[in-house]
Amino acid sequence: MDFEVRQVYYSYGKTVALDGLSFSANRGKIVGLIGENGAGKSTVIKSIYRFLPPDKGMILWDGKDIFSLRPDTYPISYIPDTPVFYEELSLLEHLHFTKAVYPQSGASETELLERLDMREHQNKIPSALSKGTRQKLMIAMALLREFEILIADEPFSGLDPKQIATLKTLLLEQKSKGKLVILSSHLLDVAENVCDQYVIMKKGKCLASGSKEELLASTKLGTNSTMEAVYLRLVEQNEMSG
């Protein structure tokens, strides 16, 4: 496997956020981290992004511990769940700044302004933007970077249906380019149509992982069942066994 989370533990004081979490994935796939609030999705994403080193366990990229890699050998980009901006810079200046720092990326500011329908807002500062437009700016800034792994933490938050469709298309394009996309979401109906495999999380553990077909088979649900039904069955089984 190109990427592996191996028996990762992390605690905030006495609160356990990740409890021996393990899963793996390859390039050219979209992996959905699925779980309720507090399941540990954002914590594992911050560990993958190297913001939170695990208390125990390893995260591997091409067989190497990510915390031992130089930035140029661990090319990763990140769409955070909460937008972060320079309040004094306009939307367009944010894109120019990002492009100046990461000049080798394939996407262009002009292309992303058009595709994310942000042209009319390009001269506004973040406080003058709607929640959805601020989220689209985060998406654009992430796509301007050079990366092999794209981390998206609840990226559909604040987006309307048209914007969600655009983001899905952009994520599928990254997959077609051989990138690994790790997507965190509690919106199962949105994630269902874009992910190749799922990691179902609860209380920092992996309840199950695999493609939709594999999870349907393991839960003995019909082929027409939704990922919501899969998730609820897995949670129910976990609660009964616990």
Secondary structure, 3 states (H helix, E strand, C coil): CCEEEEEEEEEECCEEEEEEEEEEECCCCEEEEECCCCCCHHHHHHHHCCCCCCCEEEEEECCEEHHHCCHHHCCEEEECCCCCCCCCCCHHHHHHHHHHHCCCCCCCHHHHHHHCCCHHHCCCCHHHCCHHHHHHHHHHHHHHCCCCEEEEECCCCCCCHHHHHHHHHHHHHHHHCCCEEEEEECCHHHHCCCCCEEEEEECCEEEEEECHHHHHHHHCCCCCCCHHHHHHHHHHHHHHHC
